[in-house]
């Protein structure tokens, strides 16, 4: 019973960490990747052959 409780608590902690680190709207990892990707696309689009 104790092992199940610990496992459930660890899963909850991992889910909360994912929401705060990765999925945050403005400062999360996903937002940072999108920002850098958009910057790279704009830079590549402005290159002249």
N, C-alpha and C positions, 0 to 999 in steps of 0.2 A: 504494500500500500504506500509505503514511504517512497519507493522508487517511482511509482506512478506520479505522485505529487511533485517530486523534484523534476521529473520530465515535463510535466505540464507547466510548471513555473518557468523552466528554462525556455520552453517554446514561446511563452508569453513575453519573456524578456527579449528574445530574438525578434519577435514581431514588432515590439515597441522600438527596438534599436533600428530596425529596417525603416520604420516610418519616420524616425527622427533624423537618420543619417542619409538615406538614399532618396526617399520619396517626398522630402520637404519641397514645397513649391518654389521658393525663391533661392534658398541657399543649399539645397540638397545636391547630392552627387548628380542626379539626373539633370537638374537645372544647369549645373556647371558644364556638363558634357554638351548639352544643347547649345549653350552660349558659345562655347569654344568651337563647336561644329559650324554654327552659323557664321562666326567670324572667319573660319577657314574657308567656307563656301564663298563668302563675300570677297575675300582676298584672292582666291583663285578666279573668281568671276571678273575681277578687275585687271587681271594680267592681260597684257597685249602681246600678241605674237610678233 
